[in-house]
Every structure is written in structure tokens, then in C-alpha cells.
Amino acid sequence: MLNPSLRQAARVTWRAVAMLAICLPAHALNPLKVVACEPEWAALTQELAGAHASVYAATQALQDPHAIQARPSLIAAVRNAELLVCTGAELEVGWLPVLLRQSGNAAVQPGKPGFFEAAEHVRMLEVPTRLDRADGDVHAEGNPHIQTDPRNIGLVAQALSRRLGELDPAHTADYQRRLADFNQRWGQAVQRWTQAAAPLKGLPIVVQHQGFPYLEAWLGLRQVAALEPKPGVEPSSTHLSGVLSQLQRQPARVIVRAAYNDGRGAQWLAERARLPVVVLPFTVGANDRAKDLFGLFDDTLDQLLKAAR
């Protein structure tokens, strides 16, 4: 049995612990609840936050990120989120507004600290000079598929780390430390990928969807045709025949599509044009190798280099 002085000391200690728990921000005791709209941002958030965040990915790699159903499970996840990390640039325009409205979570609405759009922190490509639905799935702010250039991932990491620190100031030092570590590893990897990709400069490619302008800009790839007649519109047999005729005048070396794309059109063209099809992961989790951000680009570069030989 504790003597009176020890019992008194124990009561003081527990009272201090209780007061500390009351005074500390919730994030100091519980992980920050994060919902990431796409797998690449879920992976980046986990890199930067570690155990300080619980990350839920709203989509997976084999889903078309333009067309997602606002399922009850997604609504519930957003309702409980403290931070929502999305691409933006209208990539999620078909489903994110529904989640935001039905979740009723004021903390993650646009304009609030809990709402983060990656596209705001990079230079956008393919910004349209006109907006007309007759042109297909055109995004007013530019092409939203920014994650295919690893340099963009690095830029987003800086901004996302700052946002994590703003929402969870008790762990700001940890976020800064993890960002510095990520920057070092990521910078070395980008340099290695860029050097290895030198043979790809000028490589003429056919793409299925206009999802690779940032990859093309980074590596110097040259797009000569697209299987989709308009962004987001599946190719007809007539259009595919037209692409085949175009390739006789303007040859390509590779057909590129994302893992989530329907592969039938690419395969039809590949058989007739005698071109290899490269199925790029496009985001984290699309194949066994692309299990994280580093594996995503390792696999992307290796596949392109192999097909270009």
C-alpha cells in the first residue's frame, strides 16, 4: 500500500497528465485525419506525416479519377476529415462537390485550411483558350494530371508540409524534418531518373488519353497522336482507322496508356501499326512495383526505356 506522501504525489502526477491532455491540441494525441482524393497524394501525405496522420485514399489506381461515385463510405470519410488533399484543376469536379456538400464538414470546404489542392502549387500546362463542352472533357485551369512529372511532386510536398504544420502545430518540427528527408531522397531520385531517361528525348508516342503532358514535358517525349478523338471520349473504329493512317505519314514508336484505361483501342492500333503498348501505372498502386512514389517512377521509366529500345 502506498504511504500518504506517495499517494499525494501520484494524484498530482495524474492531475498534471490530465491537464496536459486537455491543453494539448487534439492532433498531439490523435493522428490527423486526412482524406486524399488520389493515391499519389495519399502516398505523399504519408511520407510527410508518418504516424502523425491517418490517411484514407478516396480512389485507387485502377479507377478513372474523373468518374467516381460519391459512395456513402466516401461521404463518411470526408465528414470526419480534418484535411482533404486533392489534385484540383477540376479533376474531381464530377464527384468531389457532392462529397463536400453531403459531408457537411465545414473544416474541409474550399477556402478553409483543411482544403488543399495540389494543382495550385505547380505551373499548369494545356490551359485552354476557350471553354466548350463540344471539345470534350476540357479543364478550365489546365491539364490536371500533374503527378506524372516528379518535379511537381516535389513542389506539392513543400506546400503540403506547411499545411500539415498549420493544422497540427504541435508536430511542426517533425513535419519539417520529414520534409527535409523526403527532399533529399526525392531530389536524388529525380536526378537519377532524368539522367536515365536521356534516350527518350524526342521519342514519338501515341497516347490514349491526354494524361501525359507533364511527363512529356519532363522527358522530352513527342506526342504525334491520341486515341481519344476528344479528351474523355472513347475512340470509335473510324477514329482509330484515322490514327492508323496518320501514323503512316507521321510514325510513332510507342503507344502509351494509363493502367486504368480500357486497353482495347490501344491493342487494336498496336496490332495494325506493329507498335508496343506501354501500360504506365499513372499513380501509386497500379502494379506490384509502383507501391510508393519512388516505385511509381522507377516503373514508368523502366517501361518506357524498354519499349523504346
C-alpha positions as CSV (number, residue, x, y, z in Angstrom):
1,M,0.0,0.0,0.0
2,L,1.3,3.5,-0.9
3,N,2.1,5.8,2.0
4,P,0.2,9.1,2.2
5,S,3.0,11.1,0.6
6,L,3.3,8.7,-2.4
7,R,-0.5,8.7,-2.9
8,Q,-0.4,12.5,-2.9
9,A,2.4,12.5,-5.4
10,A,0.5,10.1,-7.6
11,R,-2.6,12.3,-7.5
12,V,-0.5,15.3,-8.5
13,T,1.1,13.4,-11.4
14,W,-2.2,12.2,-12.8
15,R,-3.7,15.6,-12.4
16,A,-0.9,17.1,-14.4
17,V,-1.3,14.5,-17.1
18,A,-5.0,15.1,-17.3
19,M,-4.4,18.9,-17.6
20,L,-1.8,18.4,-20.3
21,A,-4.2,16.2,-22.3
22,I,-6.9,19.0,-22.0
23,C,-4.5,21.7,-23.1
24,L,-2.7,19.9,-25.9
25,P,-4.2,20.1,-29.4
26,A,-6.2,17.0,-30.4
27,H,-3.5,16.2,-33.0
28,A,-0.9,15.9,-30.3
29,L,-2.8,12.8,-29.0
30,N,-4.5,11.5,-32.2
31,P,-3.3,11.3,-35.8
32,L,-4.6,14.0,-38.1
33,K,-7.5,12.6,-40.2
34,V,-6.6,13.0,-43.9
35,V,-8.6,12.1,-46.9
36,A,-6.7,12.1,-50.2
37,C,-8.6,12.2,-53.4
38,E,-5.9,10.2,-55.4
39,P,-3.4,7.6,-54.4
40,E,-0.4,9.8,-55.2
41,W,-1.4,12.4,-52.6
42,A,-2.2,9.7,-50.0
43,A,1.4,8.4,-50.5
44,L,2.9,11.9,-50.3
45,T,0.9,12.7,-47.2
46,Q,2.1,9.5,-45.5
47,E,5.7,10.4,-46.5
48,L,5.5,13.8,-44.9
49,A,3.4,13.0,-41.9
50,G,4.3,9.4,-40.9
51,A,2.4,8.4,-37.7
52,H,1.0,11.9,-37.2
53,A,-1.6,11.3,-39.9
54,S,-4.2,8.7,-40.6
55,V,-4.6,8.7,-44.4
56,Y,-7.7,7.5,-46.3
57,A,-7.4,7.3,-50.1
58,A,-10.8,8.1,-51.8
59,T,-9.8,6.3,-55.1
60,Q,-7.5,3.5,-56.2
61,A,-5.1,3.3,-59.1
62,L,-7.3,1.3,-61.5
63,Q,-10.2,3.8,-61.2
64,D,-10.7,6.7,-63.6
65,P,-10.2,9.7,-61.3
66,H,-12.6,11.8,-63.4
67,A,-15.5,9.5,-62.8
68,I,-16.0,8.3,-59.2
69,Q,-19.2,7.5,-57.4
70,A,-19.8,9.5,-54.2
71,R,-20.4,6.4,-52.1
72,P,-21.6,6.6,-48.5
73,S,-18.2,5.4,-47.3
74,L,-16.5,8.3,-49.0
75,I,-19.0,10.8,-47.6
76,A,-18.4,9.4,-44.1
77,A,-14.7,9.7,-44.6
78,V,-14.9,13.3,-45.7
79,R,-17.3,14.1,-42.8
80,N,-14.7,13.0,-40.3
81,A,-11.7,14.5,-42.1
82,E,-9.5,17.4,-40.8
83,L,-7.6,17.7,-44.1
84,L,-8.7,17.0,-47.7
85,V,-5.9,16.7,-50.2
86,C,-6.9,16.7,-53.9
87,T,-5.5,17.4,-57.2
88,G,-7.9,20.2,-58.1
89,A,-8.0,21.9,-61.5
90,E,-11.4,20.3,-61.9
91,L,-10.1,16.7,-62.0
92,E,-12.7,15.8,-59.3
93,V,-15.4,18.2,-60.5
94,G,-17.8,15.3,-61.2
95,W,-17.8,13.9,-57.6
96,L,-16.0,16.0,-55.1
97,P,-18.6,18.7,-54.8
98,V,-21.2,16.0,-53.9
99,L,-18.9,14.7,-51.1
100,L,-18.3,18.2,-49.8
101,R,-22.0,19.1,-49.8
102,Q,-23.2,15.8,-48.3
103,S,-20.5,15.5,-45.7
104,G,-21.5,18.8,-44.0
105,N,-17.9,19.2,-42.8
106,A,-17.1,22.9,-42.7
107,A,-13.4,22.4,-42.0
108,V,-12.6,20.9,-45.4
109,Q,-14.6,23.2,-47.6
110,P,-12.8,25.3,-50.3
111,G,-11.1,28.3,-48.8
112,K,-10.6,26.6,-45.4
113,P,-7.3,25.4,-44.1
114,G,-8.5,21.8,-44.3
115,F,-8.9,22.0,-48.1
116,F,-5.7,21.5,-50.1
117,E,-5.4,21.5,-53.9
118,A,-2.1,20.3,-55.3
119,A,-2.6,22.0,-58.7
120,E,-2.4,25.4,-57.1
121,H,1.3,24.9,-56.4
122,V,2.6,23.9,-59.9
123,R,2.7,25.5,-63.4
124,M,-0.3,24.2,-65.3
125,L,0.0,23.0,-68.9
126,E,-2.6,22.9,-71.6
127,V,-4.7,25.8,-70.2
128,P,-7.5,26.2,-72.8
129,T,-8.0,29.4,-74.7
130,R,-11.7,28.6,-74.9
131,L,-14.2,26.5,-73.0
132,D,-16.7,24.5,-75.0
133,R,-18.1,21.1,-74.0
134,A,-18.0,20.2,-77.6
135,D,-14.3,19.9,-77.2
136,G,-14.7,17.1,-74.7
137,D,-13.5,16.9,-71.1
138,V,-11.6,20.2,-71.1
139,H,-10.4,21.7,-67.7
140,A,-10.5,25.4,-67.4
141,E,-7.4,25.6,-65.2
142,G,-5.3,23.3,-67.4
143,N,-4.5,19.6,-67.6
144,P,-4.9,18.2,-64.1
145,H,-2.6,15.2,-64.4
146,I,0.3,16.9,-62.7
147,Q,1.6,13.8,-60.9
148,T,3.3,12.4,-63.9
149,D,6.2,14.8,-63.5
150,P,8.2,14.1,-60.3
151,R,9.3,17.7,-60.1
152,N,5.7,18.6,-59.5
153,I,5.5,16.1,-56.6
154,G,8.4,17.9,-55.0
155,L,6.7,21.3,-55.3
156,V,3.5,20.0,-53.8
157,A,5.5,18.4,-51.0
158,Q,6.7,21.8,-49.8
159,A,3.2,23.3,-49.7
160,L,1.6,20.2,-48.2
161,S,4.2,20.0,-45.4
162,R,3.4,23.6,-44.5
163,R,-0.3,22.9,-44.4
164,L,0.2,19.9,-42.1
165,G,2.2,22.1,-39.8
166,E,-0.6,24.8,-39.8
167,L,-3.2,22.2,-38.9
168,D,-1.1,20.4,-36.4
169,P,1.4,22.9,-34.9
170,A,2.4,20.5,-32.1
171,H,4.3,18.4,-34.7
172,T,5.6,21.2,-37.0
173,A,9.2,20.2,-36.2
174,D,8.5,16.6,-37.2
175,Y,6.9,17.7,-40.5
176,Q,9.9,19.9,-41.3
177,R,12.3,17.0,-40.5
178,R,10.4,14.6,-42.6
179,L,10.1,17.1,-45.5
180,A,13.9,17.6,-45.4
181,D,14.4,13.8,-45.5
182,F,12.0,13.4,-48.4
183,N,13.5,16.3,-50.3
184,Q,16.9,14.7,-50.1
185,R,15.8,11.3,-51.3
186,W,13.4,12.7,-53.9
187,G,16.0,15.1,-55.3
188,Q,18.5,12.3,-55.7
189,A,15.9,10.1,-57.4
190,V,14.7,12.8,-59.8
191,Q,18.3,13.3,-60.9
192,R,18.8,9.6,-61.4
193,W,15.5,9.3,-63.4
194,T,16.3,12.3,-65.5
195,Q,19.8,11.0,-66.4
196,A,18.5,7.5,-67.2
197,A,15.7,8.9,-69.4
198,A,18.1,10.8,-71.8
199,P,17.5,8.2,-74.6
200,L,13.8,9.0,-74.5
201,K,14.2,12.6,-75.6
202,G,12.3,13.2,-78.9
203,L,10.6,9.8,-78.7
204,P,7.4,9.9,-80.8
205,I,4.4,8.5,-79.0
206,V,0.7,7.9,-79.3
207,V,-1.3,8.4,-76.1
208,Q,-4.7,7.0,-75.3
209,H,-5.9,9.9,-73.1
210,Q,-4.4,13.3,-72.8
211,G,-3.0,12.4,-69.5
212,F,0.7,12.8,-70.0
213,P,1.7,16.4,-71.0
214,Y,3.7,16.8,-67.8
215,L,5.6,13.5,-68.4
216,E,6.2,14.6,-72.0
217,A,7.5,18.0,-70.9
218,W,9.8,16.4,-68.3
219,L,11.3,13.7,-70.6
220,G,11.0,15.5,-74.0
221,L,8.6,12.9,-75.4
222,R,6.8,14.0,-78.6
223,Q,3.1,13.2,-78.9
224,V,2.1,12.6,-82.5
225,A,-1.5,11.3,-82.0
226,A,-4.2,10.5,-79.4
227,L,-6.6,7.6,-79.5
228,E,-9.4,9.6,-77.9
229,P,-10.9,12.0,-80.5
230,K,-11.6,14.4,-77.7
231,P,-10.5,14.2,-74.1
232,G,-12.7,11.7,-72.2
233,V,-14.3,10.4,-75.4
234,E,-13.7,6.7,-76.2
235,P,-12.3,6.2,-79.7
236,S,-14.6,4.9,-82.5
237,S,-13.4,2.4,-85.1
238,T,-13.5,5.3,-87.6
239,H,-11.2,7.4,-85.5
240,L,-8.8,4.6,-84.8
241,S,-8.5,4.0,-88.6
242,G,-7.8,7.6,-89.0
243,V,-5.0,7.4,-86.4
244,L,-3.6,4.4,-88.2
245,S,-3.5,6.4,-91.5
246,Q,-1.8,9.3,-89.7
247,L,0.9,7.0,-88.4
248,Q,1.8,6.0,-91.9
249,R,2.7,9.7,-92.5
250,Q,3.9,10.5,-89.1
251,P,5.4,7.4,-87.4
252,A,5.4,6.7,-83.7
253,R,7.5,4.2,-81.7
254,V,5.2,3.6,-78.7
255,I,1.6,3.6,-77.7
256,V,1.1,4.9,-74.1
257,R,-1.9,4.4,-71.9
258,A,-2.6,4.5,-68.2
259,A,-3.4,1.3,-66.3
260,Y,-7.0,2.4,-65.7
261,N,-7.7,3.0,-69.4
262,D,-9.7,0.5,-71.4
263,G,-7.0,-1.2,-73.5
264,R,-9.0,-2.4,-76.5
265,G,-8.3,0.6,-78.7
266,A,-4.6,0.6,-77.9
267,Q,-4.4,-3.1,-78.7
268,W,-6.3,-2.7,-82.0
269,L,-3.8,0.0,-83.1
270,A,-0.8,-1.9,-81.8
271,E,-1.6,-4.9,-83.9
272,R,-2.1,-3.0,-87.1
273,A,0.7,-0.4,-86.6
274,R,3.1,-3.0,-85.1
275,L,3.9,-0.9,-82.1
276,P,4.4,-1.8,-78.5
277,V,1.9,-0.7,-75.9
278,V,3.3,0.6,-72.6
279,V,0.8,0.5,-69.7
280,L,2.1,3.1,-67.3
281,P,0.9,2.9,-63.7
282,F,0.0,6.6,-63.7
283,T,-0.3,6.6,-59.9
284,V,0.7,4.7,-56.9
285,G,-0.6,1.1,-56.6
286,A,-1.4,0.4,-60.2
287,N,1.0,-2.6,-60.3
288,D,3.3,-4.6,-58.0
289,R,6.2,-2.3,-58.5
290,A,4.5,1.1,-58.2
291,K,3.8,0.6,-54.5
292,D,5.0,4.0,-53.5
293,L,6.0,7.3,-55.2
294,F,9.6,6.1,-55.9
295,G,8.4,2.8,-57.3
296,L,5.9,4.7,-59.5
297,F,8.6,6.5,-61.4
298,D,11.1,3.6,-61.3
299,D,8.5,1.5,-63.2
300,T,7.4,4.3,-65.5
301,L,11.0,5.0,-66.7
302,D,11.9,1.3,-67.0
303,Q,8.8,0.5,-69.1
304,L,9.4,3.4,-71.4
305,L,13.1,2.7,-71.9
306,K,12.4,-1.0,-72.6
307,A,9.8,-0.2,-75.2
308,A,12.0,2.4,-76.9
309,R,15.0,0.1,-77.4
